[in-house]
Structure formats: structure tokens, C-alpha cells
Amino acid sequence: MEPTLRKPFGVLGILAFITAYSALIAHFAEAIFRLPFWVQLLLFAVLGIIWVFPLRPLLLWMETGKFR
């Protein structure tokens, strides 16, 4: 099996996505911290999980070379 550049490019894509995602969350942090504690807890739990779903096609591509 011949090595490909899919994994290094995929890792760069993941890092770029996480950087942009965290910058977006940081942008709204002041508004989030005004919310009641239990809403913050729920929101951060959801935001901590959903970042994975947009990366699924990228992870599939890294492993198989196909987006589906």
C-alpha cells in the first residue's frame, strides 16, 4: 500500500476546524456566561459533543479516500 497525503492534510483540516470552532464559541462566550448556570452547563455539554459531527466526512476521507 502506497502512503498518501490524506492523513496529514486531514489532520491540518481538523486543526483548522477546531481553531475556527473554538474562536466562534469564544466570540459568544460573554453572552453565554450571562445565562443561568444550568443553561451554561447544558449548552457547553452540547457544544462539546456536536463539533465531532461535521468532521465525520473528513475522517472517513482520511481512512478510505471517499466521503461516504
C-alpha positions in Angstrom: 0.0 0.0 0.0 1.4 3.4 -1.0 1.4 6.2 1.5 -0.8 9.2 0.7 -1.1 12.7 1.9 -4.7 12.2 3.0 -3.9 11.9 6.7 -1.5 14.9 7.0 -4.0 17.1 5.1 -6.8 15.7 7.2 -5.0 16.5 10.4 -4.5 20.0 9.2 -8.2 20.2 8.3 -9.2 19.0 11.8 -6.9 21.5 13.4 -8.2 24.4 11.3 -11.8 23.3 12.1 -11.2 23.1 15.8 -9.5 26.5 15.8 -12.4 28.1 13.9 -15.0 26.4 16.1 -13.3 27.4 19.3 -12.9 31.0 18.1 -16.6 31.1 17.3 -17.5 29.8 20.7 -15.1 32.3 22.3 -16.8 35.1 20.4 -20.1 34.2 22.0 -18.6 33.4 25.4 -19.7 36.7 27.0 -23.3 36.1 26.1 -23.1 32.5 27.2 -21.7 33.5 30.6 -24.7 35.7 31.2 -27.0 32.7 31.1 -28.0 30.8 34.3 -25.5 28.1 35.4 -27.7 25.1 34.4 -28.2 26.6 30.9 -24.5 27.1 30.5 -23.8 23.5 31.7 -26.3 22.1 29.1 -25.0 24.4 26.3 -21.4 23.6 26.9 -22.2 19.9 27.1 -24.0 20.1 23.7 -21.2 22.3 22.1 -18.6 19.9 23.4 -20.2 17.0 21.6 -21.5 18.4 18.3 -18.2 19.6 17.0 -17.4 15.9 16.0 -20.3 15.6 13.6 -19.1 18.0 10.9 -15.7 16.2 11.0 -17.2 12.8 10.1 -16.8 13.1 6.3 -13.2 14.3 6.7 -12.4 11.4 9.0 -14.0 8.9 6.5 -12.0 10.5 3.7 -8.8 10.2 5.7 -9.4 6.5 6.2 -11.0 5.4 2.9 -10.4 8.1 0.3 -14.2 8.5 -0.1 -16.5 11.0 1.6 -19.4 8.5 2.0 
